[in-house]
Amino acid sequence: MTLQRLQKVIAEAGIASRRKAEKMITEGRVTVDGEIVTKLGTKVETFSNITVDGEPIERESLHTYLFYKPRGVISTASDDKGRKTVVDYFSDLPYRLYPVGRLDYDTSGLLLMTNDGELANLLMHPRNKVAKVYVARIEGQLLPEESKKLARGVEFDHHKSAPAKVKVIRTDKKRNRQIVQLTIHEGHYHQVKNMFKAVNHQVEKLAREKYSFLTLDGLVSGKYRELTHEEVDRLKRVD
C-alpha cells in the first residue's frame, strides 16, 4: 500500500499549504487514526483517518468496484517482479483503488477494489465472518469422512480453520477429479488450497465465485463494475 507524508496529504486535501500543514502538525492539531501526531515526515496509509482541529479531512470521493480477477495477476498495488497487478486494471480512473484482501496469483474470481478504508477494514475483520464461496477442481474424490473434516475445520500451519460448508458439484471418475464448492469466512494465506491439502487432495484450479451477497453475474474475466450505493450500504451492514 502506498504511504504518503502527512503534510502532503493535508495540503492535497486543500486544508492549507504544505508549510502551514507542517505547523499544524507540530502544534498538535492533527490526529491519525485517533492519535495526535506531532512528528514531521510521518507517513500515513491511504485508509488512515485524519483530522485537523477535530474535523476529518476530505481526501477523495469513495468508490468500490467488483472485479473479476483473472489468473496470473497479483492482488497487490505493485510487484517487484514486474508482474501485472489488480491495480493496473484501474489505472485510467482518477483515483487509486486497493484490493480488499487478496486472491492468489493463480486464483481467479471475485475481488473487491476500493478506496474506502472503513469498508475495507470492516470486511476484512475476522469477527464479521463475511462468507466467501470458492469452486475448486481437485485431484481425486472426497470421501465422506474428508468432507466432514472440512466441515468441522482442519489444521494447517499451526492453525485450525473455522467450519466450512462443502458441496460436491461434479465428479469425473474417468479423470479421477471433482469440482467442489467450499464456503468459508476466513482469509488465511492459501486457505482453500491448504484445507484440501489437509485432507490429501491437491487443488488443480480455483476460483472465487461469491463474496457476501455479491456474484460475478454479468462480468467476464478482467472486467469490473462499480457497486451501487445500496450494495455498499448492504456490505456495511455485515453482522
DOGUDO-724812 format. One record per residue (C-alpha): residue in one letter; chain; x, y, z. Coordinates in pm, whole numbers. Layout:
<pts>
+----+----+--------+--------+--------+
! aa ! ch !     xx !     yy !     zz !
+----+----+--------+--------+--------+
!  A !  A !      X !      Y !      Z !
...
+----+----+--------+--------+--------+
</pts>
This chain:
<pts>
+----+----+--------+--------+--------+
! aa ! ch !     xx !     yy !     zz !
+----+----+--------+--------+--------+
!  M !  A !      0 !      0 !      0 !
!  T !  A !    133 !    347 !    -89 !
!  L !  A !    239 !    568 !    203 !
!  Q !  A !    235 !    949 !    186 !
!  R !  A !    376 !   1218 !    410 !
!  L !  A !    109 !   1356 !    640 !
!  Q !  A !    171 !   1722 !    549 !
!  K !  A !    135 !   1637 !    180 !
!  V !  A !   -200 !   1466 !    238 !
!  I !  A !   -329 !   1769 !    430 !
!  A !  A !   -212 !   2004 !    158 !
!  E !  A !   -365 !   1794 !   -122 !
!  A !  A !   -697 !   1798 !     66 !
!  G !  A !   -693 !   2178 !     37 !
!  I !  A !   -673 !   2241 !    411 !
!  A !  A !   -357 !   2450 !    399 !
!  S !  A !    -26 !   2487 !    219 !
!  R !  A !    234 !   2223 !    296 !
!  R !  A !    430 !   2465 !    513 !
!  K !  A !    119 !   2559 !    713 !
!  A !  A !     28 !   2192 !    737 !
!  E !  A !    367 !   2125 !    895 !
!  K !  A !    296 !   2395 !   1153 !
!  M !  A !    -43 !   2241 !   1231 !
!  I !  A !    127 !   1906 !   1290 !
!  T !  A !    394 !   2043 !   1526 !
!  E !  A !    125 !   2232 !   1718 !
!  G !  A !    -58 !   1904 !   1788 !
!  R !  A !   -366 !   1991 !   1586 !
!  V !  A !   -359 !   1678 !   1370 !
!  T !  A !   -462 !   1322 !   1456 !
!  V !  A !   -412 !   1000 !   1261 !
!  D !  A !   -644 !    713 !   1348 !
!  G !  A !   -729 !    883 !   1678 !
!  E !  A !   -370 !    957 !   1784 !
!  I !  A !   -216 !   1307 !   1792 !
!  V !  A !     84 !   1325 !   1558 !
!  T !  A !    348 !   1597 !   1603 !
!  K !  A !    642 !   1445 !   1416 !
!  L !  A !    709 !   1592 !   1072 !
!  G !  A !    762 !   1338 !    797 !
!  T !  A !    513 !   1091 !    945 !
!  K !  A !    377 !    873 !    667 !
!  V !  A !     16 !    763 !    651 !
!  E !  A !   -174 !    494 !    462 !
!  T !  A !   -444 !    556 !    207 !
!  F !  A !   -703 !    428 !    454 !
!  S !  A !   -583 !    633 !    755 !
!  N !  A !   -843 !    854 !    924 !
!  I !  A !   -701 !   1205 !    960 !
!  T !  A !   -846 !   1504 !   1144 !
!  V !  A !   -732 !   1867 !   1167 !
!  D !  A !   -864 !   2061 !   1467 !
!  G !  A !  -1107 !   1776 !   1526 !
!  E !  A !  -1254 !   1782 !   1176 !
!  P !  A !  -1196 !   1487 !    939 !
!  I !  A !  -1032 !   1588 !    613 !
!  E !  A !  -1197 !   1505 !    283 !
!  R !  A !   -936 !   1311 !     91 !
!  E !  A !  -1132 !   1194 !   -212 !
!  S !  A !  -1469 !   1053 !   -306 !
!  L !  A !  -1519 !    691 !   -207 !
!  H !  A !  -1560 !    418 !   -466 !
!  T !  A !  -1588 !     39 !   -451 !
!  Y !  A !  -1570 !   -192 !   -752 !
!  L !  A !  -1643 !   -559 !   -809 !
!  F !  A !  -1358 !   -700 !  -1018 !
!  Y !  A !  -1335 !  -1034 !  -1199 !
!  K !  A !   -969 !  -1106 !  -1135 !
!  P !  A !   -800 !  -1325 !  -1399 !
!  R !  A !   -547 !  -1593 !  -1316 !
!  G !  A !   -185 !  -1480 !  -1336 !
!  V !  A !   -246 !  -1140 !  -1174 !
!  I !  A !   -107 !  -1022 !   -839 !
!  S !  A !   -350 !   -894 !   -574 !
!  T !  A !   -126 !   -606 !   -464 !
!  A !  A !    -68 !   -244 !   -562 !
!  S !  A !    279 !   -318 !   -704 !
!  D !  A !    509 !   -612 !   -774 !
!  D !  A !    889 !   -612 !   -757 !
!  K !  A !    899 !   -879 !  -1029 !
!  G !  A !    713 !   -661 !  -1275 !
!  R !  A !    407 !   -885 !  -1295 !
!  K !  A !     65 !   -740 !  -1369 !
!  T !  A !   -131 !   -635 !  -1061 !
!  V !  A !   -502 !   -584 !   -997 !
!  V !  A !   -437 !   -209 !   -961 !
!  D !  A !   -314 !   -195 !  -1322 !
!  Y !  A !   -668 !   -265 !  -1444 !
!  F !  A !   -788 !     60 !  -1286 !
!  S !  A !   -507 !    290 !  -1398 !
!  D !  A !   -741 !    505 !  -1611 !
!  L !  A !   -952 !    608 !  -1312 !
!  P !  A !   -884 !    945 !  -1145 !
!  Y !  A !   -848 !    780 !   -803 !
!  R !  A !   -640 !    499 !   -659 !
!  L !  A !   -806 !    172 !   -559 !
!  Y !  A !   -674 !   -113 !   -345 !
!  P !  A !   -783 !   -476 !   -310 !
!  V !  A !   -992 !   -588 !    -14 !
!  G !  A !   -794 !   -891 !     96 !
!  R !  A !   -633 !  -1094 !   -179 !
!  L !  A !   -664 !  -1380 !   -422 !
!  D !  A !   -364 !  -1597 !   -506 !
!  Y !  A !   -172 !  -1537 !   -827 !
!  D !  A !   -318 !  -1848 !   -990 !
!  T !  A !   -671 !  -1799 !   -849 !
!  S !  A !   -940 !  -1616 !  -1044 !
!  G !  A !  -1269 !  -1467 !   -939 !
!  L !  A !  -1443 !  -1201 !   -738 !
!  L !  A !  -1225 !   -936 !   -575 !
!  L !  A !  -1341 !   -605 !   -430 !
!  M !  A !  -1136 !   -293 !   -504 !
!  T !  A !  -1191 !     23 !   -301 !
!  N !  A !  -1051 !    345 !   -158 !
!  D !  A !  -1297 !    326 !    132 !
!  G !  A !  -1077 !    230 !    426 !
!  E !  A !  -1365 !    196 !    670 !
!  L !  A !  -1539 !    -52 !    442 !
!  A !  A !  -1220 !   -247 !    372 !
!  N !  A !  -1138 !   -282 !    742 !
!  L !  A !  -1497 !   -384 !    820 !
!  L !  A !  -1500 !   -658 !    557 !
!  M !  A !  -1156 !   -794 !    647 !
!  H !  A !  -1207 !   -806 !   1023 !
!  P !  A !  -1242 !  -1172 !   1132 !
!  R !  A !  -1531 !  -1101 !   1370 !
!  N !  A !  -1760 !  -1006 !   1081 !
!  K !  A !  -1733 !  -1352 !    918 !
!  V !  A !  -1801 !  -1243 !    561 !
!  A !  A !  -1888 !  -1553 !    357 !
!  K !  A !  -1667 !  -1631 !     58 !
!  V !  A !  -1762 !  -1905 !   -187 !
!  Y !  A !  -1491 !  -2085 !   -384 !
!  V !  A !  -1515 !  -2350 !   -652 !
!  A !  A !  -1216 !  -2583 !   -673 !
!  R !  A !  -1117 !  -2858 !   -911 !
!  I !  A !   -934 !  -3115 !   -702 !
!  E !  A !   -740 !  -3431 !   -769 !
!  G !  A !   -920 !  -3743 !   -651 !
!  Q !  A !  -1259 !  -3764 !   -488 !
!  L !  A !  -1361 !  -3653 !   -141 !
!  L !  A !  -1450 !  -3935 !     91 !
!  P !  A !  -1746 !  -3874 !    325 !
!  E !  A !  -1514 !  -3851 !    626 !
!  E !  A !  -1295 !  -3598 !    443 !
!  S !  A !  -1595 !  -3378 !    370 !
!  K !  A !  -1691 !  -3398 !    737 !
!  K !  A !  -1339 !  -3292 !    838 !
!  L !  A !  -1358 !  -2987 !    613 !
!  A !  A !  -1699 !  -2905 !    755 !
!  R !  A !  -1567 !  -2923 !   1111 !
!  G !  A !  -1239 !  -2743 !   1036 !
!  V !  A !   -892 !  -2879 !    957 !
!  E !  A !   -545 !  -2798 !   1084 !
!  F !  A !   -269 !  -2644 !    872 !
!  D !  A !     28 !  -2419 !    952 !
!  H !  A !    -44 !  -2446 !   1327 !
!  H !  A !   -396 !  -2315 !   1270 !
!  K !  A !   -735 !  -2483 !   1273 !
!  S !  A !   -977 !  -2348 !   1017 !
!  A !  A !  -1328 !  -2248 !   1110 !
!  P !  A !  -1609 !  -2478 !    999 !
!  A !  A !  -1682 !  -2469 !    625 !
!  K !  A !  -1970 !  -2562 !    400 !
!  V !  A !  -1881 !  -2832 !    148 !
!  K !  A !  -2075 !  -2926 !   -163 !
!  V !  A !  -1961 !  -3161 !   -439 !
!  I !  A !  -2069 !  -3012 !   -771 !
!  R !  A !  -1945 !  -3274 !  -1014 !
!  T !  A !  -1738 !  -3594 !  -1011 !
!  D !  A !  -1524 !  -3704 !  -1304 !
!  K !  A !  -1446 !  -4069 !  -1227 !
!  K !  A !  -1260 !  -4120 !  -1555 !
!  R !  A !  -1010 !  -3842 !  -1478 !
!  N !  A !  -1036 !  -3904 !  -1103 !
!  R !  A !  -1117 !  -3550 !  -1001 !
!  Q !  A !  -1402 !  -3343 !   -860 !
!  I !  A !  -1547 !  -2994 !   -869 !
!  V !  A !  -1615 !  -2889 !   -511 !
!  Q !  A !  -1776 !  -2574 !   -371 !
!  L !  A !  -1630 !  -2453 !    -42 !
!  T !  A !  -1778 !  -2169 !    165 !
!  I !  A !  -1550 !  -2014 !    428 !
!  H !  A !  -1535 !  -1698 !    641 !
!  E !  A !  -1158 !  -1671 !    684 !
!  G !  A !   -880 !  -1542 !    464 !
!  H !  A !   -554 !  -1709 !    564 !
!  Y !  A !   -271 !  -1744 !    315 !
!  H !  A !   -353 !  -2022 !     63 !
!  Q !  A !   -653 !  -2105 !    282 !
!  V !  A !   -857 !  -2316 !     40 !
!  K !  A !   -556 !  -2497 !   -104 !
!  N !  A !   -427 !  -2577 !    244 !
!  M !  A !   -767 !  -2702 !    360 !
!  F !  A !   -790 !  -2950 !     73 !
!  K !  A !   -424 !  -3045 !    122 !
!  A !  A !   -505 !  -3126 !    486 !
!  V !  A !   -744 !  -3398 !    362 !
!  N !  A !   -494 !  -3520 !     99 !
!  H !  A !   -628 !  -3351 !   -214 !
!  Q !  A !   -441 !  -3117 !   -446 !
!  V !  A !   -623 !  -2816 !   -591 !
!  E !  A !   -577 !  -2803 !   -968 !
!  K !  A !   -783 !  -2491 !  -1033 !
!  L !  A !   -953 !  -2241 !   -805 !
!  A !  A !  -1199 !  -1953 !   -842 !
!  R !  A !  -1392 !  -1734 !   -601 !
!  E !  A !  -1750 !  -1702 !   -723 !
!  K !  A !  -1921 !  -1515 !   -441 !
!  Y !  A !  -1833 !  -1261 !   -172 !
!  S !  A !  -2108 !  -1199 !     81 !
!  F !  A !  -2416 !  -1148 !   -143 !
!  L !  A !  -2212 !  -1036 !   -447 !
!  T !  A !  -2157 !  -1260 !   -751 !
!  L !  A !  -1978 !  -1237 !  -1085 !
!  D !  A !  -2302 !  -1233 !  -1283 !
!  G !  A !  -2268 !  -1021 !  -1597 !
!  L !  A !  -1889 !   -996 !  -1585 !
!  V !  A !  -1611 !  -1167 !  -1779 !
!  S !  A !  -1251 !  -1212 !  -1667 !
!  G !  A !  -1060 !   -885 !  -1645 !
!  K !  A !  -1371 !   -664 !  -1629 !
!  Y !  A !  -1531 !   -476 !  -1341 !
!  R !  A !  -1829 !   -268 !  -1235 !
!  E !  A !  -1879 !    -11 !   -962 !
!  L !  A !  -2102 !   -110 !   -673 !
!  T !  A !  -2421 !     85 !   -621 !
!  H !  A !  -2477 !    287 !   -303 !
!  E !  A !  -2732 !     25 !   -199 !
!  E !  A !  -2478 !   -257 !   -240 !
!  V !  A !  -2216 !    -68 !    -39 !
!  D !  A !  -2469 !      4 !    236 !
!  R !  A !  -2562 !   -363 !    245 !
!  L !  A !  -2194 !   -464 !    278 !
!  K !  A !  -2159 !   -224 !    569 !
!  R !  A !  -2444 !   -400 !    750 !
!  V !  A !  -2248 !   -722 !    795 !
!  D !  A !  -2330 !   -893 !   1125 !
+----+----+--------+--------+--------+
</pts>
